[in-house]
Amino acid sequence: MDDKISDLMLLRDILAREVNTINNYQSLLPQATTSEVATFISHILEEEKEHVAEALNLIKEMDPNQAALLARDNHWKHETSSTETPGLETSSQPPRVEPPQAWTVGSLRNEKKP
């Protein structure tokens, strides 16, 4: 395995760990009983989000295919219309989608937990 692939694997592992850390801090936030602790958790939560952005930027620099995927329009938003989806009412507002309790790499890939 060449060094570039090895570094990309490291960055993607770091990215996955940062997403998990964000989820952990997000779950801790409602448990804070003082505004000082809530503010601190919010602060470190934002730092972890910054790490995600930094890791993604490095991945984009090192992997042109990934950069192209990240740069393209969200085509999945335009793949089906409400007339193609039975039971979906036409509305000026998009349907609300409830996110899972915590976003993970698996949930983003739509993988089911065992």
Secondary structure, 3 states (H helix, E strand, C coil): CCHHHHHHHHHHHHHHHHHHHHHHHHHHHHHCCCHHHHHHHHHHHHHHHHHHHHHHHHHHHHCHHHHHHHHCCCHHHHCCCCCCCCCCCCCCCCCCCCCCCCCCHHHHCCCCCC
